[in-house]
Amino acid sequence: MNAPRGIMDPDHNFWSWSGRYVGYRLSDGLFGCDGRQVGYFAEGDEIYGCNGSYLGETRSGNRLITNLSKKTWTREILIPRFLKSSPGHRDVNAKEMLTGHEDFPVRREPIRSI
């Protein structure tokens, strides 16, 4: 049975090319385990930050990598959403970096209280 749209699917977790856990996909959004929206999916496999800048794309199913030739690309700006935090996942083995690419940017700073 399929989960209703909008429910976090454990098959939609993503790691950077270097193997660091990035977060999960919920609908068209990419969220970190702290619940902050990292960006959104556009054009199928491309990911843009909430500020509209290209961050990277999916490869090998659940890996994220940045194509250097697309770093100047932009899309619409979004107001980031905040969801409940999730436990996250362990990091995995790194993959050999592809020519013309760099690792997907992974944010690791904690949320600060105001």
Secondary structure, 3 states (H helix, E strand, C coil): CCCCCCCCCHHHEEEECCCCEEEEEECCEEECCCCEEEEEEECCCEEEECCCEEEEEEECCCEEEEEHHHCCCECCCCCCCECCCCCCCCCCCCCCCCCCEEECCCCCCCCCCC
